[in-house]
């Protein structure tokens, strides 16, 4: 059975998913950094299938902190070895200019790029990046991260990845669910697991090497952990009843999850090496959607023990529980920001479901989204943005929003309905 | 051996012979005259008949129970974020319960569902609670727990795609499916 799953995985890893996400910016910050990314000069024969300059400017723009200087307004298109006439770039209101080139060589390819400060009239840095012929997107994301970090002081998230679930529905009982792994910009989507039964709650291991999710084998729900590099699948639980909502501990050794094997949805901590289970809650209400704090000491979860779904915080060592949310009659599916100071969650207000953020010290709540049926918030590892699921009239969409709510980007899929996004940790 | 003794022995033999003859005759009469029936035989036959009729009656009742179960609704609806059975579901659930209690070989699968509002993992738990509410009612009515299998699909398998109370109310349901 295990070999069979492995083979299915190996087959699916080789199969690119069709629908790519397309970026569409709905709102931005007031004074974004103006950046010109000159088309990269091709210095060897043959074309490349990735427009690096486009990829980089789209990446930077999606952060909401940058705005591109349009290509057709550029007075010249210099390469990395050419002299830069800063006056020409000031004339078109560019604060920073990126130049670059790419060429094939015997080892694969070589990319050069430089970042110029137009008003300071100097090169901030220049680099040579060797790579294999299929690593062009990786190089583009790397360059985006370098530029972002140099100009904002924050680590870039362009080389991180996304997990999400797509669903194609032909009728109530005839659907195809896919677990998809993609670049942070939605590029290179790959189906890593597929089923005619629902797939829910994908979650990353802290080192980004494994993912946990709920799926069905036959008619039975279970929690599975899949190693991305090999496609190998480990069954964590498939007890009668619910097996849902997994979240890794910060050391990657345990999962907190929801089981109803004792008749009622309760939180358990599963040791991934020994398989040992530790029951964390004991209440007749629903307890689910647990999320481990970055310091490993607390678990945030949804419970209906107060009559309505609200967020509660458990102290992992003594299992004591404190209620966290009091505003509104529906607060659920919470997650921590990477520094552990705030939580993000789904908050119902005026009969609509939005993503909200709460500072755990001040208890101040800020509503970040304006659409309806917003859910599944997952914070980027640098803490600047989160990805969430929302929907239009017909299908599920993914959206990005900055942590102050000012920048919103929609990631509509081409055809399928998408949901349950999970932002990876940093890989380096 | 004295004559008397001999006569005695002969008498006994004769009596035995007569008895044996009688026995043969009785056997013969049972074989030939089937129209004449003993009281015990009649009782046995009637008992057999009664048993047959009772079985037929039971089968008819089971069939009736089955028919009314098959005619009963198999969709049971719930309010938002609730898992209490509604009053109007009980007649139909009773029909299912009576049939399942009468025929222990019958099995059902209960699929719990939620509408799209609220979060997915929470809705999965809510769907299970709804399926459990139906299962509990059936068990109270005499159904064996082993005849029931339940699963929750949360909000993943809506019946209706309309994004209004009409659609949502159709989606907050338990589906009862005979296996």
Boltz contact constraints between the chains, C-beta under 6 A:
constraints:
  - contact:
      token1: [A, 172]
      token2: [B, 157]
      max_distance: 6.0
  - contact:
      token1: [A, 172]
      token2: [B, 159]
      max_distance: 6.0
  - contact:
      token1: [A, 198]
      token2: [B, 156]
      max_distance: 6.0
  - contact:
      token1: [A, 200]
      token2: [B, 120]
      max_distance: 6.0
  - contact:
      token1: [A, 201]
      token2: [B, 121]
      max_distance: 6.0
  - contact:
      token1: [A, 242]
      token2: [B, 128]
      max_distance: 6.0
  - contact:
      token1: [A, 244]
      token2: [B, 121]
      max_distance: 6.0
  - contact:
      token1: [A, 244]
      token2: [B, 124]
      max_distance: 6.0
  - contact:
      token1: [A, 245]
      token2: [B, 121]
      max_distance: 6.0
  - contact:
      token1: [A, 260]
      token2: [B, 128]
      max_distance: 6.0
  - contact:
      token1: [A, 265]
      token2: [B, 125]
      max_distance: 6.0
  - contact:
      token1: [A, 286]
      token2: [B, 125]
      max_distance: 6.0
  - contact:
      token1: [A, 288]
      token2: [B, 121]
      max_distance: 6.0
  - contact:
      token1: [A, 288]
      token2: [B, 122]
      max_distance: 6.0
  - contact:
      token1: [A, 288]
      token2: [B, 125]
      max_distance: 6.0
  - contact:
      token1: [A, 289]
      token2: [B, 121]
      max_distance: 6.0
  - contact:
      token1: [A, 302]
      token2: [B, 122]
      max_distance: 6.0
  - contact:
      token1: [A, 309]
      token2: [B, 122]
      max_distance: 6.0
  - contact:
      token1: [A, 332]
      token2: [B, 119]
      max_distance: 6.0
  - contact:
      token1: [A, 332]
      token2: [B, 122]
      max_distance: 6.0
  - contact:
      token1: [A, 333]
      token2: [B, 119]
      max_distance: 6.0
  - contact:
      token1: [A, 346]
      token2: [B, 119]
      max_distance: 6.0
  - contact:
      token1: [A, 375]
      token2: [B, 119]
      max_distance: 6.0
